[in-house]
Amino acid sequence: MDNQLTALLIEQKREQMHQYASLFGFTHEKTIQCSQELDLLLNNLTKERTRGNSKRYSGSFFMSNKPGNVCAHLISTIL
């Protein structure tokens, strides 16, 4: 998938997650599912960006795979 398309999907998913959190709360099933979908999109974008640039990204980072991962939002603000 194209990086620009993935970035657009991330922005849309992030907005959807914020809406769900506002409507239902952070621990509601819909919010958690949306957060997990956002995590997948962020992971895909990271893989695409690091493919062929292994020297640029020599470090690593940890992302929890627990439901409702709040790291996704923090990482996505860096992108």
CYANA upper distance limits for C-alpha pairs under 8 A (distance plus 0.5 A):
  1 MET  CA      5 LEU  CA      7.49
  1 MET  CA      6 THR  CA      7.19
  2 ASP  CA      6 THR  CA      6.69
  3 ASN  CA      7 ALA  CA      6.52
  3 ASN  CA     45 LEU  CA      6.90
  3 ASN  CA     48 GLU  CA      7.59
  3 ASN  CA     49 ARG  CA      8.17
  4 GLN  CA      8 LEU  CA      6.70
  5 LEU  CA      9 LEU  CA      6.70
  6 THR  CA     10 ILE  CA      6.61
  6 THR  CA     41 LEU  CA      7.32
  6 THR  CA     44 ASN  CA      8.44
  6 THR  CA     45 LEU  CA      6.89
  7 ALA  CA     11 GLU  CA      6.83
  7 ALA  CA     45 LEU  CA      7.85
  8 LEU  CA     12 GLN  CA      6.81
  9 LEU  CA     13 LYS  CA      6.51
  9 LEU  CA     41 LEU  CA      8.07
 10 ILE  CA     14 ARG  CA      6.44
 10 ILE  CA     38 LEU  CA      6.83
 10 ILE  CA     41 LEU  CA      6.69
 10 ILE  CA     42 LEU  CA      7.44
 11 GLU  CA     15 GLU  CA      6.72
 12 GLN  CA     16 GLN  CA      6.72
 13 LYS  CA     17 MET  CA      6.60
 13 LYS  CA     34 CYS  CA      7.54
 13 LYS  CA     37 GLU  CA      8.16
 13 LYS  CA     38 LEU  CA      6.46
 14 ARG  CA     18 HIS  CA      6.76
 14 ARG  CA     35 SER  CA      8.38
 14 ARG  CA     38 LEU  CA      7.20
 14 ARG  CA     73 HIS  CA      8.13
 15 GLU  CA     19 GLN  CA      6.75
 16 GLN  CA     20 TYR  CA      6.70
 16 GLN  CA     34 CYS  CA      7.90
 17 MET  CA     21 ALA  CA      6.56
 17 MET  CA     31 THR  CA      6.25
 17 MET  CA     34 CYS  CA      6.09
 17 MET  CA     35 SER  CA      6.81
 18 HIS  CA     22 SER  CA      6.64
 19 GLN  CA     23 LEU  CA      6.63
 20 TYR  CA     24 PHE  CA      6.08
 20 TYR  CA     25 GLY  CA      7.40
 20 TYR  CA     26 PHE  CA      8.32
 20 TYR  CA     30 LYS  CA      7.23
 20 TYR  CA     31 THR  CA      5.79
 21 ALA  CA     25 GLY  CA      4.87
 21 ALA  CA     26 PHE  CA      5.33
 21 ALA  CA     27 THR  CA      8.43
 21 ALA  CA     28 HIS  CA      8.15
 21 ALA  CA     31 THR  CA      6.21
 22 SER  CA     26 PHE  CA      8.30
 24 PHE  CA     28 HIS  CA      6.38
 24 PHE  CA     30 LYS  CA      8.37
 24 PHE  CA     31 THR  CA      7.86
 25 GLY  CA     31 THR  CA      7.74
 26 PHE  CA     31 THR  CA      6.52
 26 PHE  CA     32 ILE  CA      7.70
 26 PHE  CA     68 GLY  CA      8.10
 27 THR  CA     31 THR  CA      7.12
 27 THR  CA     32 ILE  CA      6.88
 27 THR  CA     68 GLY  CA      7.54
 28 HIS  CA     32 ILE  CA      6.76
 29 GLU  CA     33 GLN  CA      6.56
 30 LYS  CA     34 CYS  CA      6.61
 31 THR  CA     35 SER  CA      6.61
 31 THR  CA     68 GLY  CA      7.85
 32 ILE  CA     36 GLN  CA      6.73
 32 ILE  CA     67 PRO  CA      6.45
 32 ILE  CA     68 GLY  CA      4.96
 32 ILE  CA     69 ASN  CA      8.25
 33 GLN  CA     37 GLU  CA      6.78
 33 GLN  CA     67 PRO  CA      8.19
 33 GLN  CA     68 GLY  CA      7.94
 34 CYS  CA     38 LEU  CA      6.67
 35 SER  CA     39 ASP  CA      6.68
 35 SER  CA     67 PRO  CA      8.31
 35 SER  CA     68 GLY  CA      6.20
 35 SER  CA     69 ASN  CA      7.00
 35 SER  CA     70 VAL  CA      8.23
 35 SER  CA     72 ALA  CA      7.91
 36 GLN  CA     40 LEU  CA      6.93
 36 GLN  CA     67 PRO  CA      7.26
 36 GLN  CA     68 GLY  CA      7.14
 36 GLN  CA     69 ASN  CA      7.50
 37 GLU  CA     41 LEU  CA      6.92
 38 LEU  CA     42 LEU  CA      6.65
 38 LEU  CA     72 ALA  CA      7.41
 39 ASP  CA     43 ASN  CA      6.57
 39 ASP  CA     69 ASN  CA      8.21
 39 ASP  CA     72 ALA  CA      6.02
 40 LEU  CA     44 ASN  CA      6.63
 41 LEU  CA     45 LEU  CA      6.71
 42 LEU  CA     46 THR  CA      6.62
 42 LEU  CA     72 ALA  CA      7.65
 42 LEU  CA     76 SER  CA      7.40
 43 ASN  CA     47 LYS  CA      6.66
 44 ASN  CA     48 GLU  CA      6.69
 45 LEU  CA     49 ARG  CA      6.59
 46 THR  CA     50 THR  CA      6.54
 47 LYS  CA     51 ARG  CA      6.45
 49 ARG  CA     53 ASN  CA      7.79
 50 THR  CA     54 SER  CA      6.44
 50 THR  CA     56 ARG  CA      8.24
 50 THR  CA     57 TYR  CA      7.17
 53 ASN  CA     57 TYR  CA      7.17
 54 SER  CA     58 SER  CA      6.70
 63 MET  CA     71 CYS  CA      7.02
 63 MET  CA     72 ALA  CA      8.33
 64 SER  CA     69 ASN  CA      6.94
 64 SER  CA     71 CYS  CA      7.95
 65 ASN  CA     69 ASN  CA      7.31
 70 VAL  CA     74 LEU  CA      7.52
 71 CYS  CA     75 ILE  CA      6.56
 72 ALA  CA     76 SER  CA      6.42
 73 HIS  CA     77 THR  CA      6.79
 74 LEU  CA     78 ILE  CA      7.42
 75 ILE  CA     79 LEU  CA      7.32
